[in-house]
Amino acid sequence: METPSITLRNATESDLPAILEIYNDIILTTTAVYSEEPHTLQMRLDWFNERKQAGFPVIVAEQAGVLVGFATYGKFRLWPCYRFTVEHSVYVHKNSRGQGISKILLQEIISLAKSAGMHALIAGVDSENDISLQLHLKFGFTQVARFKEVGFKFGRWLDLIFLELILS
């Protein structure tokens, strides 16, 4: 049986309920996001509008007309001298993982960051997320930092790994 192809497009406001569903599942069941409380639709709307106002992309992946993942990037740090460095996020619906969707989304985010004149792309990945770590390494990211026990979730301390890709 053939897997339906993936289509990428810019997210719209009407995508926010599906984006929220993916994000909240990740909050509640994984350490990919260092947050414990589910977000509201208003929080996702505010996030989406902030991204749009700043000129940052939010892209979605669709498979057979169903939103199966999303990706974005935004400011790495607030000070102006960091303006050419962005931090990205890639999330895939729990029922669609293992199909290469994160690879497609990450490739697009890298391309968009390059096109926007960004110099460096940062990933913050939980140290236990081997799949994400390996994905980033395959795309040429290098590990530049490991912050020990900076997060606490599910009753345990979490290490955060920063990876970096120089784009230019």
N, C-alpha and C positions, 0 to 999 in steps of 0.2 A: 504494500500500500504506500503510495506516495504522499509525503507531507505537503500540504498546501503552501504556496510561496508566501513570503513575508513582504508586505508593502510598508514603506516608511513615509510619513508625512508630518507636517507641522501639527501640533496639538491645537485643539480648539476648546473653548469653554465647555462644550457639550461632552468632551472626553473626560472631564474632571471626575465624575462618579466612578468610572472604570479605573482611572489613575488612583483615586482614593482607595478603592478596594484592594488594588495591588499593594499600595504603600502600607495600608493598615495591616494587611496580612503579614507583611515583612516585619513591621514593628512588633506585632504580637507573637510571632513564631520564630524569628531569627535574630541574630546579632549583627545583621547587615546595617541596621540603623540603631544608633545609640539613643533611642527614645523608648519610653515604656507605655505611653498613653496614645491611643488611636487619635488620629487627626479628624477634624470635622471638615465638611464640605467647604465651609467658609474659610478655614485655614488653607485648604488647597486652592481656593479661588484667590486669596490674597497672595499666596506663593506664585501662582500662575501670572497674576497681574504684575507683580514685582519683576518677574523674569522678563515679561514682555516690555515693560517700561525701560528696563536696563538694556534691552536689545539682545538678551540671551535666548538661545533656542530651547524649546521643549518639543521633542519629537516623540511620535508614537509608532509602534510596530503593530500592524494588523495582519491577521491570518484568517482567511475566509470571512472577512468582515468583522472579526472580533478583535478588540484591542487586547494584545497579549504582552505588551511591555512599553516602557517609556524611558527616555533619557534626557538629560539636560546638563548644562554647566552654568556656573555662576562665579561670583567673586570668590577668590581664595582668601584674601584678607581685605580689610576696608581701606587701608592707607593707599594713596594714589600711586605710589611707586610699584605697587603690585598689579597695576592695571593690565598687564600683558600675561598674567598668570591666572588660570581659572581652575576650579575644582569641579569634577564631573560626578554624575550619578547615573547608574544604569540599573533598572529594575524590571524583572520579568514575572509574569503571573505564575503562581505555583504549579498550575496544570500545564504550563508551556515550557518549563525549564528543561534543559538538556537537548534542545533542538537547534542550538546555534543562534538563537535570537539575541542574546547579549553580545555575541560577536558582531552581528550586523549593526546593532545599536552603537556599540563602542566605535566601530569603524566610521560610522556617520558622524559621531560626536568629534572624533579626531579630525575628520575632514572639515567640519563646520568651524572648529576652533582655528585650524590653519587658515581657512578662507577669511576669517574675521581678523587675522593678523595677530593672533595670540602666540606667545612664545613658549609657554610651558603649560602642561596639563597635569593636574594633580589628582591622585586617587587616594582616598582614605578607606582602608579595607581592614576589617576585623582579622586578627592574626589566625583565627581558626577557619576562615573562609578560603580554603585551598583552591576551590574552583575559580573564584574571582582573582586570587593572587596569580594563578597559572595563566588565566586569560590575559591579564595585564602584562605579564612577562612575555607572552607570545607576541604582543603588539609592540614590544620594545621598551616598555616601562622598566625603570630600575627602582629597586627599593632604596629609599634615601633616609628613612627614619623608622624606628620602632619605639612607640611610647608605651611603656609598661604600666599596666594596671590603671589606665586613665578612664575607663568606663566600668560601670557596675550594672549588670543586668542578669536576670534569671538566677540571682543569688551568688554570682561569682564575678571576679575581676576580669576585665577584658583588656587585651593589648591591641593597640591601633597601629597599623603599618601604613606609612605614606610611601606611595610610588610616584615617580615623575617621568613624564615624557617630554623631551625638548622637541618642539615642533619646527623651529626654523633653523 
